[in-house]
Amino acid sequence: MSLQKESIQTEAPRGLGRRLLGGLGTSGLSAAMTLFGRSTPAEAYIQYQCCHLAYYPSDYTYCRNHATYIWYCSVNGYLHCTCCEASGRSGISCQYN
C-alpha cells in the first residue's frame, strides 16, 4: 500500500482578483472617509524645512506619541527631518548627517 499526495489546484475566473481588489479599495476609501472625515487630499499650510504641516510645529515628543501621521524628508541630502501630524498639532525633528 502506498500513500500519494494529491494537490488540487483551482483557477479563479479572470477578473475576479481585480474586482476583489477594487472592492477593497472602495472599502478602504470609505473607512478613511469615516475615520478622517474627508476624501479630499490634506492641505498643508505651514512649510518648515522640508515638512509641509497643517499647524505650526510645537512639541515633537507629544506629536510623536499621539501621531496620526509620521513621515520623513530630506533637505539637500544632509538635513534629515521627521515630520509629524497629530490631532490639532504638528511637530518636526531634524538632524544633520
PADRENMI-891408 format. One line per 8 residues: for each residue x, y, z of C-alpha. Coordinates in nm, 3 decimals. Last residue first. Layout:
PADRENMI-891408
X Y Z | ...
***
This chain:
PADRENMI-891408
2.408 6.362 0.898 | 2.233 6.678 1.014 | 1.928 6.643 1.235 | 1.564 6.745 1.216 | 1.260 6.691 1.443 | 0.921 6.829 1.346 | 0.585 6.855 1.513 | 0.227 6.934 1.421
-0.078 6.970 1.639 | -0.461 6.970 1.618 | -0.492 6.591 1.624 | -0.143 6.471 1.548 | 0.081 6.540 1.250 | 0.452 6.457 1.248 | 0.756 6.528 1.034 | 1.090 6.355 1.079
1.367 6.555 0.920 | 1.701 6.477 0.756 | 1.944 6.763 0.683 | 2.229 6.644 0.463 | 2.063 6.519 0.143 | 1.989 6.874 0.027 | 1.689 6.890 0.264 | 1.548 6.547 0.347
1.206 6.410 0.429 | 1.041 6.163 0.664 | 0.680 6.090 0.753 | 0.465 6.047 1.063 | 0.085 6.065 1.052 | -0.186 6.036 1.317 | 0.064 6.081 1.594 | -0.013 6.091 1.966
0.332 5.991 2.097 | 0.511 6.156 1.803 | 0.315 6.481 1.847 | 0.389 6.494 2.219 | 0.758 6.436 2.154 | 0.762 6.695 1.872 | 0.632 6.980 2.092 | 0.517 7.257 1.856
0.529 7.295 1.480 | 0.288 7.548 1.329 | -0.018 7.361 1.207 | -0.119 7.173 0.888 | 0.241 7.089 0.802 | 0.457 7.070 0.490 | 0.790 6.936 0.607 | 1.110 7.010 0.410
1.233 7.286 0.643 | 0.907 7.425 0.784 | 0.623 7.482 0.540 | 0.291 7.569 0.702 | -0.048 7.546 0.532 | -0.055 7.183 0.425 | -0.379 7.064 0.269 | -0.493 6.707 0.302
-0.622 6.549 -0.016 | -1.000 6.528 -0.048 | -1.198 6.235 0.092 | -1.285 6.391 0.424 | -1.397 6.294 0.773 | -1.076 6.129 0.890 | -1.211 5.798 1.020 | -1.530 5.774 0.816
-1.362 5.900 0.499 | -1.072 5.661 0.559 | -1.311 5.367 0.605 | -1.495 5.456 0.284 | -1.167 5.481 0.095 | -1.057 5.143 0.229 | -1.390 4.986 0.135 | -1.361 5.123 -0.217
-1.007 4.994 -0.248 | -1.108 4.657 -0.106 | -1.382 4.631 -0.368 | -1.136 4.711 -0.645 | -0.905 4.442 -0.510 | -1.186 4.185 -0.528 | -1.296 4.302 -0.872 | -0.938 4.278 -0.997
-0.894 3.935 -0.845 | -1.216 3.811 -1.009 | -1.112 3.942 -1.349 | -1.020 3.605 -1.489 | -1.206 3.317 -1.326 | -1.019 3.170 -1.035 | -0.811 2.863 -1.102 | -0.823 2.571 -0.870
-0.537 2.348 -0.789 | -0.586 2.024 -0.606 | -0.276 1.854 -0.489 | -0.282 1.485 -0.422 | -0.030 1.321 -0.203 | 0.023 0.953 -0.251 | 0.043 0.681 0.008 | 0.149 0.336 -0.099
0.000 0.000 0.000
***
